Amino acid sequence: PPPPSALKPDLPREFDVIVELALAKDRERRYQSASELAEALRSLKGAAAQQNFDGLMVTSGKPAPGIESESFVGREAELMKLDELLRKAISGSGSVVFITGEPGIGKTAFVERFLHHARKSYSGLLAARGRCVEQYGTGEAYLPFLDAIGALLAGPGRERTVAFLRTYAPTWCLQFPAALISTAAMESLQQETGGVSKDRMLREMGDALRALAANTPTVLLLEDLHWADPSSVDLLRHLCQRAGDLRLLIVGTFRPDDVELSDHPLKSYMVEMRAHNLCEEIALGALDAEHVARYLDARFSPHDFPAELSALIGRKTEGHPLFATSLVDFLAGSGGIVKSGDGRWSLARPLSEMDVEAPESVRSMIRKKLEALSEEDRLALQYASVEGEEFLSTVVAHLLDTDDLALEERFAVVERMHHLIVARGEEELPDGTLATRYRFAHALYQNVLYGDLISKRRIQLHRKAGEQLARHYGAQTARIAAQLAMHFERGRDFGRAVEHLTHAAGNAAKLYANAEAAEYYGRALGLVEKLPDEEQEKTRLELYQKRGAAHLALGRFQPAVDDYTEMLDAARRLGSPAAESAALNALTMTLFYSHRLDEITARVDEVLRAAERAGSEALRVEALQVIALKHLGYGELDQARPMLDEIIGSARRLAHKRVLLTGLAWRGILHFFQTEYTLAEEMLTEAQSLAKELHDGFLLLESYFVLGMVRGNQGRMSEALATFNEGLEIARRYGDQFWSPRMPNCIGWIYRELQDFDRALEYNQQGLEVGREAQVLEAQANSLIN
């Protein structure tokens, strides 16, 4: 790769002055064309400055060399700010910047123009884009990053990307088998990464991007982050904290309203990153009349439009770019704007005699554009809208009962002539079918088409789409569980909707995305009443049990107690002693973690009787577990110790991994209390491995917490610090509110022992703040003592 000096145009101070002058002239409309500024730029230091200008600035009149005939107007200052961030990244000060705005405001066009400029202006720059997709389940973790890395692997930087992924991110390489040289290399990689948890993935990707950007400045564009999966948000947070000393620029786009209304994880992330000045935001607003005038100048050159036309269009569309261009399209298509014999564009009649009324709503404005389609094409797009903003040719062909090849040929014409859809490429589905994936050019087109379908037709189409997707994916339907759940819920097949919502929740739980899992279970519970009567109670019991576990993993104790109480009531209505015993065990365990020991004491006899009625050895061991933890909670260690030993032995004999995990974790804590550190570490290490296998985030974090203290008390400070930091990062990723407030003061304790008092104070202050926020008195007290 070229040296850094070759990647940054040598721009003298005069360039900035001329740009400022040009913008001032632009505001005052004191110029005739782009040639005036372009000529001035040519007098500077050659092609570098000119090239930078060509890709960046937008002026009215004739477009400068290299700019498309339809100028990109109204975003000059924003483009300059983004280019400044890119130049800083190239010099070694990377950043994360978000491009925000409402639907149709021009986010995609803006970032496409920026990428065009970046690739043209900076030789050797690596740039890739990834996109989030609506209505896809959490099984597609890290989706935009996988998309972007896949683009790098298919581009000119492939060799370097492969080398750095293989060296620094072997876990990620498993997602890109085509990037490996041979089957033997793949088998070696699988052995190398066997047993690695997802915890390692964030660190690996950060290391790989650091190494890649050290050799080649890199731009990652992540679109539509309002649909990002939680894992992608976690990785974005991780990279945001590391980008400052990397030659890396991450550009993300999202709709603020969607993030706010859905309470998306990106919402809290943005608050955190802004508070620490770790990200930038460029908000795109409406265009003014001058911008519309410049758009008309660029699109219809030469012309003799009256000056009032641009003001009228701006006022009728409130400066919304998509609506403004749609209204201009309508005027051109309806004969309101015509081209004379001498090549000059004019209004067909005086403005006062023209109907330049914008349609009354967004929907009717877009519908004007859709009216240009044939009836067959419009019906095909309407049916495609049922799948979402993205759709597969084979699914739409099934809905239309037509040949998918003929449909793809029709869509090719629609894409070329009407620009309503974009082909994203062919893909082979799990059943071997070859399909083409499309997306609507804008979500608003999909919304209008979908809204025009009558209710009964939607129901029919959603059910058929779900069935066809299920056939395509076969045994791999869990990958698209959330999408299938949406289709079957809207298709009023509530049994299958509940089934796939449960799968989607399971996908989320496997990635420790417990907040999302709880939400999926909640949606499923809302559909239970629509199931046949004989299925409702059993389904309700299972869902309350699973949602209770998700709440418990998040440290949401009262919601977990509520769910397990509902589970207990359902078990009693079913007359199932086994289910009743399981519910009581889960309920009392939750009461233990929330320090409600008196309530456990009141239920101990009830727990034992339920286990005896069930006649299950496994349930009896679970009941003993509750009693052992009660003893532990009251400090009755002599009673707790033999009982925990019995529980571990019985759980191993019964292969009851869940009880074994709890027994190991708390026996390890008991060893720690009694300064038996070697035994404690042995127990807790096994518990940690088992917690990862069972995807039990709560006990996984408990093992990290106590292992950190065990290693610290042995004087193994580096190991202790690494353990606490890894545990804290996992706790943040999982949205935990129980262990995360307790860890910062432990890190502060380690730094205090290392005589690093500044960092000790910093972490204890953090522990105090998060302890107050989470209302964890123990964390506050320990932080203040430290």
Helices and strands as residue ranges (DSSP letters): H 4-7, H 13-28, H 35-42, H 47-56, H 76-90, E 95-100, H 107-121, E 126-131, H 143-153, H 158-168, H 170-173, G 177-179, H 183-192, H 199-215, E 218-223, G 225-227, H 230-242, G 243-245, E 248-254, H 256-261, H 265-275, E 280-283, H 289-299, H 308-317, H 321-333, E 337-339, E 345-347, G 351-353, H 362-370, H 375-384, E 390-392, H 393-400, H 404-418, E 421-428, E 434-440, H 443-451, H 455-473, G 474-480, H 481-490, H 494-510, H 514-527, G 528-530, H 533-553, H 557-574, H 577-593, H 597-614, H 617-633, H 637-654, H 657-673, H 677-694, H 697-713, H 717-734, G 740-742, H 743-753, H 757-774, H 777-785
